[in-house]
Amino acid sequence: MDIIQDVYDTLTGQLEPEYAVPWVKNAFDEGQPCQKAYSDMLASYDRLLQRLNETDEDADVEEILTSLLTIQWELSREMFLCGVEFARRMEKTS
């Protein structure tokens, strides 16, 4: 079990509830800031495709999104590992 991946997948709503990490909330649930930001991004993406006269996808826009998702994953993973290290250090001092 890769806890980092499981936490990330729970946080991003990629796991069915029965497989989700119980102490992690889905950041994309209705009313959550990520859900609104994602909806706004999709609407902007549709408008951009219209301006570019594209009907389905634009390779450059897809590359931007893929790169941003890669950055998000790497930062999330590193933050998780920093949290683990912080907890270890706090445990040693108590």
N, C-alpha and C positions, 0 to 999 in steps of 0.2 A: 504494500500500500504506500503510495506516495502522498503524504499528508499535504505537502505544498500544492500539488496538483488538485487534490480533493477540495482543499479550502478554496482555491481559485475557481474551480468549476462550480462550487456551491455559491460562491460570492457572485459569479457572473450568470447564475441561473442555468448552467449547462447540465446539471444533474437532476434526475427525478427526485422528488422529496424523500422517498424511502432510502436513497443512496447518499443524500446530502449530509454534510457534517452538521450535527444538530446545533452546535453553538455558533454557527456562522449564518448570517442572514443574507438573503438574495438582494444584492444592491440594485437589481433591476425590477424588483416588485413594484406594482402599481403605486404611484405616489412618491417613490424614492427619487432622489436627485439624478441618479444614473439613468433611470427609466425616462425621465423628461429629457435629459441630454441626448439620449439615444434617439428618441422620437424627433427631437429638433434636428439632429444630424441627418436622419433619413429624409426629412422634409427638405433640408438644404441640398442633399445629394440629388434628390429628384429634380429640384429647380436647376441645379448645375447641369444635369444631363439634358434638360430641355434647352438651356442656353447653348450647349455644345452640339445640339441636334443629334444626340445619341438616344437610342431607344432602350438599350439594356445596360451596358457598363462602359466605362472609360478606363483604359489601362492605367493611365497616370493617376487617376483618382483612386483606383483599386490599390495601386502601389502605395499611395499615401496612407490609405486606411490600414493596409497590411503592416506597413512599417510602424504606424502608431500602435497597433495592437501588439506587435513584438516588443516595442518599448514598454508598453503597459505591463506585459507579462514579466519582463526582466525586472522592472522596478518593483512590482508586487512581490516577486520571488525574493528579491534582495531585502525588502522591508520585512518579510516574514522571517528570513534568516537573522536579520538584525534584532527582531523581537525575541527570537529564541536565545540569541547571545545575551541580550539584555536580561532576560529572565534567569539565565545561568549565573550571570554576574551578581544579580540581586540576591539569588539564593546563597551564594558564597559569602556575601556580606552580612547575612542575617543569622 
